[in-house]
Amino acid sequence: MAEKPRKKTARTSATATPGGDAGRSDGTHYLVTGATGFIGRFLVERLAQRAAAKIHVLVRETSADKFEALQARLGEAGEKLIPLYGDITEPAVIAAADLRRLKGKIEHVFHLAAAYDMNMSDATADRVNAAGTRNVVGLVNALGGARQKTIRLHHISSVAVAGGDFVGRFTEDMFDENQRLSHPYYRTKFEAEKIVREESRVPFRIYRPGAVVGSSQTGEIDKIDGPYYFFKTIQKISDRMPKWMPLFGIEGGRVPIAPVDYVAAAIDALAHKPGLDGQCFHLMQSHSPTVGELLETFLEVAHGPGFARKLQLSSLPSAPKKLAGALGGRVPAAAQRRLSRAIGVPLSVLGYVSNRAVFDDRQARTALKGTGIACPDVRDYADRLWRYWELHLDVGTRVPARLVRAVAGKVVVVTGASSGIGFTTAKKLAAAGAKIVLVARTREKLEEAQKIIATAGGEAHVHPCDLTNLADIDRCAAEVLREFGHIDVLVNNAGRSIRRGVLESLTRFHDFERTMQLNYFGAVRLILALLPSMVQRKSGHIINISSIGVLANAPRFAAYVASKAALDAFSRCLSAEIKHKNIHFTAIYMPLVRTPMIAPTKIYQYVPTWSPDNAADTVIRAIVEKPKSIATPLGTAAAVSYAIWPKVNDYILSKGFRLFPSSGPTRGRKEAAPKPTLEQVVFANVFKGEHW
C-alpha cells in the first residue's frame, strides 16, 4: 500500500519548557534512581529547570565520579543535585540516618535504575530489575510514612512487558495478558511493574518508553543499542553501492521508537500533572515505523540506496522463522551470547524484525495535550542521530602495525580537521599513537573532535585558525611550534570547492580569489611557517590533498582545479630544493569524496564517491610509504591520455559537461536531488570518482 504523505503540523519541540508547576518555588524534593544513566541524565536536566528543585540522586559510593560528571553537565543547575549514597540491590537501599532525614520530605521518586543488557543473565536481571524494584518500593513506602499521599512513585518500565512475540494492539491499560516472557529483560521488567502495582502503598504512575534513541535535537546517545546495531551495515552499503541502485528489503514489524529528549520531557510533564495516579503511559512515536521504513530512513541520511521493494515476512519461507524460534528458546543463554557477539547484534534485537505488537499511546497523548510536548517523527531527526553516531560511536579503528611504527609519538598537523577527510584521518592517526594538532576555523567543532578522539584513547590538541587569513596562519603556526617545538607531518587538507562554469562566473571574480586564498595561499603560508623547523631537524613530511580534477581537468571546476594545480606546482618546485634535507612531499589526487564540501551539489548523492574512511586510509598510506603522489587508476589514465590525446579528452569532458547540468543555486533556484538518467549513471560509473 502506498504511504500516505505526512501532514505538516505546527508543534512545539520535545524540549519545550516544563509544564505543570514549573513556576513553583516551594522547594520540591525529588529522589531519582538511575539518574546517571541515559534517560536519567535527560530527566534530571528537566527537573533541574524547576524553580527551587532539590534533586537527591541515588548513587553508589564507588560511583561518586558519575555524580560529579552529572553535576558538571548541568552547569549552575548542578547545585540543585544532592548525592544520596545507596544501592537498590540492598534491601534498605539507603542508610537508616538518611531515611530518617528524608522521611516526609520527598514528594516524587523517579525509579529509572535497571539492568539493560539484551545479553544479560537471569541472575543479574532478577537481582537488579526485580529485587531492586522491590527494594525501591519498600523505600518509597517507608519515606511516605503516615503522610503517604505526599509522596508519589514514578516507575519507568518498558514496552518490554508485552514480551517478544505479542500479536495485536497493546494498550496502556493492558498488563498481564498471558504473554510469553522468555527473555530475562522482558520477564523482569514485567515482574518489576507487577511489584509496583501490587506492593506500592503510595500513589504511583508507570511510564513505558519504547526503543529509546538519541536526542532529536543533538543526536546524543551513550551506546550502541536498538537500531544502532544496523548502522555499520548501513554505512558499508552506502559506501559501496550507488544511490541509484535499488535494493530489496523487508517490511518487518513496527518499532516503537522515541528520542530520549521526548521521553524525559514527557515523564517530567506527566509526573507533575494532577489526576493521573495509577495510570500507565506509552512513550513513543504514535505511528511507529516498520523495520523496513526505519532502515530506509537511515539509508537515506547515509546517502545510500533505497528499497525498490519491501517484502512482508509472511511471504518469506517459514524455515528462517523456525530457526529463529529455536535459537531463542532452546539454545543455552551462554551460546546465545556468543552468537550475538559473533554477528554483532543481540538475538533479541532481531526479534523486532518479526515483531507483531502495535503499541497504543493514546493515553499519553491525551494527558500531554496543552504541554507543547509531542513525539517527533524519526524522519525529522534521523540525520542528527546518524551524524552523532558517525562522530562519537563509530570509533572502531584498525591500526596497522606499520602505521604505529611510522607515527607513534610524532606530531601531526591536520588542517580542516573538524569534519570529513580531516577528522577521519586525525582519528585514525591518534589511534596509532600520534599527537594530533587539529586545525580549522571553528573552536567548538575542533573541541568536539578532540573530545571524540580522547574518548577513543587518542591525543589531540585544538588550534583554531582562519586559513584564509595570513596573519592568523602565522599566529597559529607560532603557537604550535611553541607548544611542540617541531612538526613531523603536515596534512594540508582544508579546502574550498566551487562547482560553477566559467561562463556562469563572469561577474564572480571573487569565487576565484577566495578559492585561491584558502587552497593555495593559505596552504603555502602554513608550509612556509612550519618548514624552517623541518629543515633544522632534517626531517619532515608534507602531504597536500589535491584532486583528481587536476589530472583530468574537470569542467565547471576551473577555480578549484587551478588553486590545487598551483599548490601542486609550488610543491614540486620546492621538493627539489629540500630533498637533501630529508623532507618529503606527497600529493594525493583524491577522487570525489562524500564530505560536507560536496553536500550542496545534490546530484552527487547518486554518483560514485569515496567515503571519508577510504580517503583517510589513503592519507595513512601516504604517511607510511612517502610516495611522490597517489592517484586512482582513472586519474592516472586521464593525465596520460591528456598528454597523448588532448582532443579526445576534450571530447569526453565536454560530453560530461553537457550531460550533468549546473546545480540549482547556480541557476538561481533551490534544487531537489535529481534522479539520474541511465546515461548519467553509466557515464558516472565509467569515470568513477571524477567531478562532474
N, C-alpha and C positions, 0 to 999 in steps of 0.2 A: 504494500500500500504506500502510495506517495506520502511523504512527510508534509504535514501542514506547515505553512510559513509561520514563523514566530511573530506573535503580536507584540509590538513595541509598547511598553508601558512605562510611565514615569514613576520611578520609585526610589526611595532613599537607599543608600548603600547599607550593606550589612554592618557597617561600622558606625551607624548613626549614634548620636548622643544617647546615653542610657535613659530609658523611660522610667515610669513609676515614680519613686520617691527620690529622684536624682537631686532635688533641691533640699532634702532634709539635712539638718546639721546637728542631729541628736547623738551623733557618735555611735552608729550601728556597729556592733561587733560581729564579725564573721569568723568562722573556722573552716579552713579548706584543707582537705587531704589531697594529695597528688597535685599540689599547686605548682611544683617544679616540672611537671610533665607537660606534654604538648598542649592539650586543651587547657590544662590548669594555668599555664602561663598567660594565655589569652584571656581566660576568665578573671584572673586576679587583676590583670590590667584594666578590665572593665570595672570591677568592683572598686578599684583604687580611684576611679574617676568620681565616685560618690563622695559628697561632702562629709568630712569628719569620719570617714570609714576607718575602722580598726580591724585589720585582717590578720588573724592568728594562723600562721602557716605551720601545719604539722610536718615535721621533718626529723629524720633520724640524726642523732648527734654526729654520726660519721659523715653525714651529707650536708654539713654546715656550709660548705663551699657552694652548693647548689642554691641555698637560700640567699647567700651573698650575691650570686650571679643574678637571681631574680630581682633582688633589690636594685642592683645596678641597672638592670634592663628598664626599670620603671623611672629612673632618674629621681627627681624630687619626690614623686609619689611613693617611692620605695620606703619613705619614712613611715608610711601607714602600715607596713608589714611588721609583724611581731613573731619571732620564732617560737614555736611550741614543740619541744622535743618529745618524741614518742615514736611508736611503731604500731601499725594496725594489726600486725601479726601477733602482738602481745595482748592477752585478754583485757588488761586495764587500759591499754593504748597509751595513756599519759600518766605521769606521776600523780599520786594522791594529792599532793600540795597544789598542783596545777588544777586538778579537778575542783578542789575547794575554792580556789581563787576565781575560776571562771563560771562556777555554778550560778545559774540565774542571770548571767551577763550575756552569754552568746545568744544571738537571735536567729542566725542562719548557719547551718552546717552544710557545706558542699562536699559530698563524698565522691572524689574522682579517682582516688588511688586504686589501681588494679594492675594485675599482670596481663600484659597484652603481647603475646608471642604465639603465632599460629603453629609453632613447633614445640610449645611448652608441654611439660609432663602433667599428668593428672595430679601428682602430689603438689606441684607448685601452684596450679590453678586452685586446688582445694584450700591451700594454706593462705593464699593472698586474696583471691576473689570471694570465696565462700566464707571461710572462717574470719578473714579480715573484715568483711562487711558485717558479720555478726558482732564482732568486737566494736566496730564503729557505732552500730545501732545501740549497743549497750551503753557506750559512752554518751551518746546523744540523750538517751533516756535518763541517764544519771545527771547530765548537765541541766536537763529541764527541771528536775526536782519536782517540787509541789506546784510550780508555775509552768507546767508543761506547754501551755498554749503560747508562751512567749518565745518558744524555740521551734524551728522548723527544719526538717531534714530534706535536703535536695540530693537525690541519689542519681548519679549519672550511670545509666545502664547502657544498653546497646540493642540494636536490631538483631543482634546475635541470639536473643532469647527466642526468636522464631525458629531457630535451628537451621541446618544447612539445606534441607530439602522440602520445606513447607511449600504447598501449592495453593495459589489463590491470593486474595487480598487479606493482608494482616493489618488490622486497625489498632488504634491506640487503646481501645478498650479490651483488646484480646491479650491474654497472657498464657494460661495453661490450656493448650489446645491439643494435648497428647502428641505434641511434635517430637520428632526424633532428635536427641541431643547427644550424639556420639562423640563429638569433639570436646576436649577439656575446656576450651574457652567458651563455646556455646553453652555447655552444661553448667559451668559455674557462674556465668552471667545470669542464666535463668535462676539458679539457686540463690544468688545474691539478691536479685529482685524479689524473690519469694520471701526471703528473710526480712527485707524492708517492709513488705506488705503485711506480714504476719506478726512480726515482733516489735515493730516501732510503736511506742506509746505516745509519740508526739506527731503532729501533723507532718505529712511528707508529700513530696512531688517527685515524679520519676521522669527522666529525660532519656530518650533513646536516639542517640546520633546514629547516622548511617555510616558509610565509608568516609571517614574524615580525611580530607586532603589539605593542601597548603592554603594560606591566606589568599582570598580573592583580590586583595589589594597589593600584596608584595610577593606572593607565591611561597612565603616562608613555610618550610616543613623541616622536621628534625630527623627523619629516617626514611628509608625505602619501605613502602608499605602499599597494599592495595594496588591501584592502577600503576603505581610507580614501578612495580616489578616488570612491567612490559615496556618501560621507556627505553631501555637499552636496545631491545629488539627493534622498536620503532625507529630509533636513531640509526641503526645499521641499515634498515630498509630504506630510510630517507637518504642515507649517504650513498647507497649503491644502486638505487633504482630511480629512474627519472620520474618526475611528477606526472607525465602524460601516460605512463604505463598503468593500465587498470589492474586491480587486484581482486581476488575472490576472498571474502571474509565470512564470518559467521554473525548471525544476529544475536544469539545468546539471550540470557536473562537480563533483567533490569538491575542496574547498580544504584543503590540508594545513596548517592554522593552528596557531600556537603563540605564547603570550605570551613576551616577552623574558626575564622573570624565570625561567620554567621552563627555557628554552634555556640560560641561564647556569648555573643550578643543576645541570642535567643534565650539561653539559660538565665542570663542576668535579668532580662526583661520579665520573663515568666516567673522567676523567683520572687519578684517584688510586686507582682500584680495580685490584688486580693481576689479571693473566691475560687482559687484553683487547687486547693488542697485535695489530695487523693487522686489527682488526675495524672495521666501519662501523656507525654508529648514526643512525637516522632520528629526528628530534626534532620531534614534532607531536602533535596530538590523535589518539588511536587511531582513533576513529570520526569521521573528518573530515566536517564538514557539507557539504552540497551548496551551490552558489551560491544557490539559492532559499532554503534553510534559513538561510543566513548573512544574506541580505538581510532575511528575515522577523524574525530575531533583532534586528537593528539597527532595523528599523521599529518593533518593539515597545518598545525602550528609548527611542526618539524619540517615543513616544506616537502613532505613525502607524497607518494601517490595515494589516490583514493580508491575506494572499493567500487568496482563496476557492478558487483552483485554480492549480496549477503545471504548466506544460506541459513535457513531455520534448522535448529538442532534436530527437530523432529524428522527432517528429511535426510539426516545422516544415518549411516549404519548403526545398529544397536550395539555392536561389539565394543566400540570405544566407551560407551556408557557403562556397559557391564564391567569393563576393565577398571574404569574409574571407581565404580562401586566396590569392586574387590580390593582395590588399593586402599580405599578409605575405611573399609570395615574389617578386613581380615589381615592385612599386613601389620606386623608389630610396629608400635609407635617409633621405636629406635630406627627401624628400617625406613619408615615414612620420612623421618627427619633427614636421614642420609640421602634419600631420593630427592627430597626438597632442595637440599644443598647442591645436589648434582645438576638439577635443572634450573636452579636459581629462583624458583617460585614455590612457596608452600602449597602443598596439595589442596589445602582448604581454600586458598585463593582461587584455584582453578574451579572450585565449586560454583563460583559466580557465573561461569560460562553457561552452566545449565540451570542457574537459579530460576525458580518459577514463582517466587513470592513477590508480591507488589505491596509496598508499604504505603499506607494511607496517613497523611499528615494533616488531615482536615482540622483536628482539634488544636494543633499547634498554630495553624494559620489563623483560625478564628480568634484564639487568645492573643495573638500578636497584632491584630488589627489596631491601627492607631499608634503603633510604636514606631513606624517607619522601618521596621526590620523585616526583611524578606530574603529568602534564599535565592541567590543569583543563579542563572543558568551557567553550567560549566563551560559552555561555548564562549561566554563573555569574559572568562578569566583564564582559560586554558593556556594562553600564551605566557602568562605570568608563572604558572606552575612549571611549564616546560623550561623557561629561562632560568628559574631558580634551581631546578634540578640540574641543568647543564652546568651551571656555575658552581653550585655548592655540594651536590651529592654525587655527580659523575666524576669522582676523583680517583678512580682506579687507574693507575698509570703503570704500564710495564716499562721497567727501566733496564735497558740492555747494559751488560757489564762494561762494554767498551765506552758507553756514554758516561758512566760513573768515573771511569779512569780518565776520561777527557775533561770533565768539568767539575769534579768534586773539589770543593773549596775555592773554586775560581769565581771571579766577579764578572757577571754578565749583565750588560745594559740592554734592555729591550724597550724600544720605543713603540708607541701605540699598544701599550701592554694592558689596557683596561678591558679589551674585548677581542673577539676574533682570533686571528693568527697569533697576535702578540701575547694575549692572555694564555692561550693553549700552550704556546711554546714556553712561556715563563713557568707554567705549572709543571710541565714535563722536565724542564731543566732543574727546577727546585727539587723535584722528587729524586733527581740524580745527585743532589748534594751541592749544587751551585748556589752562590749568593746572588740573588736576582735584584737588579735595580729596575724598578718599574717606572717608566716614564710615559706620561700622557698629560693632557691638559687638565682634566678634572680630578681634583684630590679625592673626592668622595668615592668615585669609581675605582681609583687606584687603591684606596684603603679597603674597599670591598674585596678587590682581587688579592690584596695582601692577607686579609683575614682568611680567605679560602685556601690560599697556599699554606698558611700557618696551620690551619686545621688538618691539612694532609701531611704535616710534619716538615714542610719546607721553610726556607728562609727568604724573605722578600723585604725590600726597602722601598718606600714611597718617595718619589721625587717629581712632583708636578712641574710641568714645563709647557709653555706655549711654543711649539716648534715652528711657528710662523714668525716668531719674534726673535731676532738675532741676539738682542741683549739678554733676553730671558734664557736663551740657549747657553750663552756664556756663563750666566749665573748658575744654572743647573749643573753644567759640566764642572765648574769650580767647586761646587758643594759636593758632588760625587767624588771628586779627586781628594778633597779634604777628608772625607769620611773613610775612603778605602785606600787611598794612596796610588792606586792604579786601576786600570780596566783590562781584563783579559780578552773579552769578546764584546763587540758591539753589534747588535742586530738592528739595522735601520729598517724598521717595519712600518712606522707611521706613514700614512699616505692619504691622498685625496684623489678621487676619480670623478671625472665628468664625462657622461655619455651624451654628446651633442655634436652633430655635424658642423663642419666649419661654416657652411652656408647658413646655418642656424645660429651662428655665433658672431656674425659680422659686427654687431653692436655690443658684444660682450667680451671685450678685450680683458676685463678683469678676471674672467674664467682662466685665461692663460697665465695671468700674473699670479693669482692665488694658488694655482696648481704648481707652478714652478717654485713659488715661495716655500711651500711645505716639502714637496717631493725632491726638489733639487737643492735650493739654497739652505733649507733647514738641515737636511742630511749632511751637506758639505760642511756647514758651520760646526756641527757636532763632531764630525770627523776631525776637523782642524783643531778643535778644542781638546780632544782626547788623544790625538796622535802623538804629541810630544812625550807623554808618559809611556806609550808603547815603544817609541824609538829608544827612550832611555833604558828600558828593560830589555830591549831587543826581543820582544815577544808581543804578539797580538794577532787578532783575527777580526776582520770587519766583514759583515755579511749584509748585503743590500738586497732587499726584497724587490725585485724588478717584476716584469710582467711578460707573459707570452706575446703580448701586443707589440713589444719591442722587436721581437723576431719576426712576427707575422704582419706588422704594420697595420693594425686593426683600424678600419674606418670608424668614424664617429668618436675616436679616442685620440685625436691629434694633440690636445692639450696634455692629457695624461701620459701618452706614449712619449711625447717629446721630453717631458720632465724626467721620466725614467731613463730614457736614452741618454740624456745629458749626464745623469749620475753614473750611468754605465761608462760613458766615455771618460769622465773625470777619474773614475776608479781604475780603469785600465791604464791610463797615463801614470797615475800615482803609484800603481802596483809595481811598475818597472823601476821607479825611483827608490822604493823602500824594500825591494825583495831581499837585498843583502842584510836588512835589519831583522829578518825573520818575522815579518809582518805579512799576513796573508789576506787576500781579498777573495770573496765568493759572491757571485751574482746568481740569484735564484729567479729564473724566469717562470714565475707562478702562472698556472692556468687560472681560469675563473674559479674563485673560492667563495663559498657561501658565507659571507660575513655581513655585518651591518652596512658596510660600504656599498654593496650591490643591492641591498634590500629595496631601495626606491624603484629600481627597474623591474617591474612586475613580471615581464616575460622570462626573466632569469629563474623564476620558480620552475620553469618547465624544461630548461636546457641543462645538460650535464654539467655538474660543478664538483669541485673537490670540497671536502669538509675541512674545517679548521684543524681537525685532528690529522688528516692527510698532509696538510700544509706544514704543521708543526713537526711532523716526522721528517719532512724534507729539510727543514732547518736543522734538525738534530743530525741528519746525515751530513749536512754541510760542516757542522762543528766537528764531527768525528773525523771525516775524511779530508776536509780542507780542499775541495776541488776548486778550480778556477771558476766554474759555472755549473749550474744544474738546470736542465731543461727537459720538458716532456718530449717524447718522440715527435709529436706534431710540431712543437716549437722548433726543434732542430731541423725537421724536414722543411718547414716554412722558410727558415733562414737560408738553407742550402738552395731551395728552389727559387727564392727571390734573387739569389746571386746568379743563377744559371738561366732561369726562365722568368724574368721580371714581368713580362706581359701576360704570361699565364697566371701568375699570382694576381695581377691587377684584375684579370677577368673574374677569378674566383672571389676575390674580396669585393668586387663590385656587385657580383651576384648576391653575396651575403648582405651587403649594404642595402640593396633594394628589397631583399626578402624579409629582413627584420626592420620594422618601422621604428621611428623615433618614439621615445616614451611620451606618455600623456602630458606630463608637466612641460616638456619641451614644446609640445604643440599647444600649450596654454589651457589644458584641461586635466581634470582628475582622471586617473587611469585605473580601471579594474584589471585584474590579471587576465590577459587574453589567452584563450585556448589556442595552442599552436596548430598550424595546419600540418598535414602529413609531410609536405615538402620541407617545412621548417624543422620538423622533428628529425627527418633524415639528414638534412644539412648540418644541424647542430651536433648530431652524433658522429657524422663522418669527420667533422672538425671539432672534436671533443675538447672542451676547455678554452676555446677561443672566445674572445669578447666580440659580441655582435650587437 
